[in-house]
Amino acid sequence: MKLSSMKIHNRSRSAVLFEEAKNYFPGGVNSPVRAFKSVFGPPLFIKKGDGCRITDEDDNTYIDFCCSWGPLILGHNNDKIRELVIETVANGTSFGAPTKLGNALGKLILENHRYIEKMRFVSSGTEAVMSAIRLARGVTGKTKIVKFEGCYHGHVDALLVKAGSGLVTFGVSTSAGIPEVFAKETIVLPLNDPDLLEQTLQQYADDIACVIVEPVPANNGLLLQDRSFLMCLRLKCYKYGILLIFDEVISGFRVDFEGAAGYYDIQPDIITFGKIIGGGMPVGAYAANKEIMSHIAPDGPVYQAGTLSANPVAMAAGYAALTQLLEEGFYERLAEKTRQFVNRIQYYCDSKGYEVSIPQIGSIFWIAFSKERIISAAQIDPASMEKFKVLHRELLLRGVYLGPSGYEVGFISSAHTDADLEQAAQIMCEAMDVVF
């Protein structure tokens, strides 16, 4: 049977639910990208996930490469996670007090991560980054931040900024509701420009508390950097007495158990986490050495608190997830599986002369409509998003789900079998024929 004869056209129930949702939520959603503004049709309303597949309210089933935007490295409805969560929920969902599950997850992470000595759980990646920035300012007594164009760090006021005019620029807010005085505390630089970095740090060293970077920039395309640039960041931060923050909300426990810090063998001063450490539940964390973390209340003067921080359900899910990731060869197998999937599609596109490249690291991939190696946001042609829009529609029709934005990356889980990936690659190739 030809794949084209298996097209999914009915999204009527999702459409009705979306219209209803508009009465309750801004734009009908609780996070903007879910509104499908960048792609065709109404957003899918998902009612079930199992393994590498999700099922919508119209009973259409899709091979899922969004994986809840990254956390589900073990796939949907993982047996061990589900069982420990149910067992935990039977005793209550939240106490606003310590539990031994928090101890267990903290110990598991710290004993298997060379680059951190103490950590603090929070409830989201954004909260982790916000807290890490406050910590860096508290430790150094300085106020300014350096971030990079193309790196996203959640909806933190000081980081929801873009570059202003000129090369060395103070940030300009990218959202209403952020006072410009906040944005002016942020210096925005292009990625992979060591000379400009040196110039900036030298000029503002007395004012800069920290440099924050996604070591695997994966929120605005997959802008893979050379290790040499990340090492340059490390050395220059040492040189000027500035703290280096790795935002590993996406890359943490995804490219390696020790994240990008372990993958590249680079020691940052502070690391932020999220996504995978919650096993599908809302969670975040920030971590550093004992000296830096001693500044956090109640040990030190930097205040941060949260009612649901380290709640037992999230800790149970995270513990059940991370113990599985420690199985020997887990990351190597998943990376190889991803590599083979990407290579099948890349080979087909190359044979057809399609302008497509698919960068990959670990189990993360991104479809770029260009043959150029893209390492900065400025290299992404906005017009290429029209091609993604068509690709997304054709994949949905054939039962494959990618996140509804061409700037977002895709994820592969251990639940994706070789047969699933072979089927998805065939579908991807057929969809590319429509795009081009």
C-alpha angles and dihedrals in degrees: 000000000000114000090231089066089063097065120150113221106158115094095140098123092049089049092053092047091049092053089050091048091057087069091059109031135038105267088357093281143086096222121034102234090058090071091078090229091148097048140043127284136003119317117267116253105216121212103172144017128191128169108324094338136087128196123209130212090268088058093249113146124212137186100243123223095165095068091191088307093305113318097100099077088148094047130245124322095006109196098228094046093047094048096050092045092052091047090050096045089055087069096045138287106244138005105171085232138093120283132189089242089067089052091048095052094043091050092047092053098042095046091054101040117074096193102062136053105181135018143186123217120222133169105258144014091251090054090049092054093044090052093046091053091050090049092051091051091047093050096046102032088226128117114203126093132203118213133167131244109252096028117109121202104178127271097309110148097232093046102043089088140109132209119284123214119309131030103279099044139169113231126272116208116255094195136055113245096045113110111231089231087067092049091048089065088066125078114203120207134177117254120256100021107122095173093055090045091054092048092050098046092046092051098044103025093121091056104038117096098179150350113227124196141162098236084203102035102210107152099075101036120308101292100184111197127206114254088239091067093049090048089049088056090051095050096044092049088053090048095054100035094249125142118241117217121196110203100211098165088124104023097041110107088352104084092026136344086259090045122217091330088065095035092056095028094233124141113221121189097235130016127198122207139186138135107053098036088067095056088221096324125105110273145136137174143186125208143179141148120310094259095055094042090051087076091068119098132288088031094038144013100270106100123213129149142161135187095216097036110133092000109180097245094056091043091051092050092047094048092049090049100045096047087061092050090058092064109120113268095008096130095039092053093047093048092050091048089052092046092054092048093050093045093054091055094040092051091052093048091048091050089053095044093242117162095240135127127178114203115198140187120179107318095338122098138169132200111225122184093219138076091219119101103249115211101151135050091237090066093062110099108222088210089065088070088075088064091050090050090059092043091052092051093048093048092051090050088055098043105263122121125206124171109276097252132071090219092062124090129232127237134209122207133202086251091068104097124206088254091051091051094046090052092046092048091053090050091047091053093049090049090051088058088060093046092053 
